[in-house]
Amino acid sequence: MFMENTKIFEILRNSKIKGYYRYVEDILLIHNENYTNIEEVHELFNSITPDLKFTLEQEKDKKLNFLDIPITRTDNQLNFDIFREPTTTDTIIPRDSCHPLEHKMAATRYCVNRIDTYFLDQNKKQKEMNTVKQIVKHNNYETVVLENIHNKTKKQKQDNKKKKWAKFTYIGKETRYITKLFKNSNVKIAYTTNKNLGKLLSTPTDQRLDKYDANGVYQLECPTCNKKYIGQTRQLFTTRFREHYNDFKYGNNKSKFAQHVTKEGHNFGPMNEIMKVVHIKKKGKMLDTLEKFYIYQETKLGNQINDKLTTHSNPIFEVLVQHKLP
């Protein structure tokens, strides 16, 4: 931005450039060839700094592609179209995939919005709509979704009220049950999925060489009665386990788990037998929420050792427990 407001601005002004449009690293210049030597402008751009190298593509037969827009110049106007690479396929997220509908419709919505926002004549709009219909059919959708997207886009443009956003990992119908709770609220829902390259190529946390050498949410299970204590720690799990064990050994009565074992006369047990890592997570609101959910789940099952006052009515947790989600 600083470079544009200083050095580039001077070049544009001195070279009598009529129009300058930039999107990320692509720049469109409009000039009158009677007053501007575009080759000299190109050299001036490359002289700004050795860290940047600009390439030049000029119009050919009065045509030029800028981003995905072919621009054709006539005597009195500019005509626009939609450009696709020759290698472009008509494959999008298919209808039968386990993805939220919002993700499935993203590519189609983008195509429909382009038709409405680009300056296309009626014939080109119809041609592009036919292409989009072909894409939709190829991926097993009904073409009526195009009309639904168009109407929904108009409705969203009329709704200027600011809303808060909440993000959910989409796993199927259970996620829909939960997000329905926000239908009449001022919260809009965004979905994410775990099926991406980052997740597929990364090593799962439960395959770490030593999963206790981390922090997050953990569970302690009494080896005698199988009741469970849920806790979170910002320290290592091994450190937190030693704290529970020392409370039991020295009778400090700070740990709910140690209190239970002492009061009932049950065994304490070694770490690898009674401690389970539930979630590896760093500190933050998500860690607090995960701990509350697992306490809520064990409370519903009648297994928890935590203080009963730690659980409160929660409709989202209730949906998760009813559908037996981990």
DAZI-V318999 format. One record per residue. N is the residue number from 1. OMEGA is omega in radians with two decimals (999 if undefined). Layout:
# DAZI-V318999
<<N/OMEGA> <N/OMEGA>>
This chain:
# DAZI-V318999
<<1/3.12> <2/-3.14> <3/3.13> <4/-3.09> <5/-3.11> <6/-3.01> <7/-3.13> <8/3.12> <9/3.13> <10/3.12> <11/-3.13> <12/-3.12> <13/-3.10> <14/-3.13> <15/3.11> <16/3.08> <17/-3.08> <18/-3.09> <19/3.13> <20/-3.12> <21/-3.11> <22/2.97> <23/-3.05> <24/-3.07> <25/3.12> <26/-3.09> <27/3.06> <28/3.11> <29/3.06> <30/-3.07> <31/3.04> <32/-3.05> <33/3.08> <34/-3.10> <35/-3.02> <36/3.01> <37/-3.02> <38/3.10> <39/3.10> <40/3.09> <41/3.11> <42/3.11> <43/3.11> <44/3.09> <45/-3.11> <46/3.10> <47/-3.10> <48/-3.13> <49/3.13> <50/-3.12> <51/-3.11> <52/3.10> <53/-3.12> <54/3.02> <55/-3.06> <56/3.02> <57/-3.10> <58/3.13> <59/3.13> <60/-3.06> <61/3.12> <62/3.12> <63/3.12> <64/3.08> <65/3.02> <66/-3.02> <67/3.13> <68/-3.09> <69/2.96> <70/-3.12> <71/3.12> <72/-3.09> <73/3.02> <74/-3.09> <75/-3.02> <76/-3.14> <77/3.06> <78/3.10> <79/-3.04> <80/3.09> <81/3.09> <82/-3.05> <83/3.02> <84/3.09> <85/3.11> <86/-3.12> <87/-3.12> <88/3.07> <89/3.13> <90/3.14> <91/3.00> <92/3.12> <93/-3.07> <94/-3.05> <95/-3.04> <96/3.12> <97/3.14> <98/3.07> <99/3.07> <100/-3.11> <101/-3.13> <102/3.11> <103/-3.14> <104/-3.06> <105/-3.03> <106/-3.12> <107/3.13> <108/3.13> <109/3.12> <110/-3.14> <111/3.13> <112/3.14> <113/3.10> <114/-3.14> <115/-3.08> <116/-3.02> <117/3.11> <118/-3.12> <119/-3.13> <120/3.03> <121/-3.00> <122/-3.14> <123/-3.14> <124/3.06> <125/-3.14> <126/3.11> <127/-3.14> <128/3.10> <129/3.09> <130/3.10> <131/-3.14> <132/3.10> <133/3.12> <134/3.11> <135/-3.12> <136/-3.13> <137/-3.12> <138/-3.13> <139/2.97> <140/3.03> <141/3.01> <142/-3.10> <143/3.11> <144/3.13> <145/3.12> <146/3.11> <147/3.12> <148/3.11> <149/-3.13> <150/-3.14> <151/-3.14> <152/3.13> <153/3.11> <154/-3.13> <155/-3.13> <156/3.12> <157/3.13> <158/-3.11> <159/-3.09> <160/-3.12> <161/3.14> <162/-3.13> <163/3.02> <164/-3.10> <165/3.05> <166/-3.10> <167/3.12> <168/3.01> <169/-3.04> <170/3.11> <171/3.13> <172/-3.05> <173/3.14> <174/3.11> <175/3.11> <176/3.11> <177/-3.10> <178/-3.05> <179/3.04> <180/3.14> <181/-3.10> <182/-3.00> <183/-3.08> <184/3.14> <185/3.11> <186/-3.10> <187/3.06> <188/-3.01> <189/3.00> <190/-3.09> <191/3.00> <192/3.14> <193/3.10> <194/-3.08> <195/3.05> <196/-3.06> <197/3.14> <198/-3.14> <199/-3.07> <200/-3.07> <201/-3.12> <202/3.11> <203/3.12> <204/-3.08> <205/-3.12> <206/3.07> <207/3.08> <208/3.13> <209/3.10> <210/-3.07> <211/3.09> <212/3.13> <213/-3.12> <214/3.09> <215/-3.11> <216/-3.13> <217/-3.11> <218/3.12> <219/3.02> <220/-3.11> <221/3.11> <222/-3.10> <223/-3.11> <224/-3.07> <225/3.10> <226/3.01> <227/-2.97> <228/3.03> <229/3.12> <230/3.12> <231/3.05> <232/3.12> <233/3.02> <234/3.01> <235/3.05> <236/3.11> <237/3.13> <238/3.12> <239/-3.12> <240/3.11> <241/3.13> <242/3.11> <243/3.08> <244/-3.09> <245/3.12> <246/3.07> <247/3.10> <248/-3.06> <249/-3.05> <250/3.08> <251/-3.12> <252/3.08> <253/3.06> <254/-3.09> <255/3.09> <256/3.13> <257/3.12> <258/3.10> <259/-3.13> <260/-3.10> <261/-3.13> <262/-3.09> <263/-3.08> <264/-3.11> <265/-3.13> <266/3.10> <267/3.11> <268/3.08> <269/3.11> <270/-3.05> <271/-3.06> <272/3.12> <273/-3.03> <274/-3.09> <275/3.11> <276/3.06> <277/-3.10> <278/3.13> <279/2.99> <280/-3.04> <281/3.08> <282/-3.06> <283/3.13> <284/-3.11> <285/3.14> <286/3.11> <287/3.11> <288/-3.12> <289/3.12> <290/3.13> <291/-3.12> <292/-3.13> <293/-3.09> <294/3.01> <295/3.12> <296/-3.12> <297/-3.13> <298/3.08> <299/3.12> <300/3.12> <301/3.14> <302/-3.05> <303/-2.91> <304/3.06> <305/3.13> <306/3.08> <307/-3.13> <308/-3.12> <309/3.13> <310/-3.12> <311/3.10> <312/3.12> <313/-3.11> <314/-3.06> <315/3.13> <316/3.10> <317/-3.10> <318/3.11> <319/-3.14> <320/-3.12> <321/-3.13> <322/-3.13> <323/3.01> <324/3.08> <325/3.14> <326/999>>
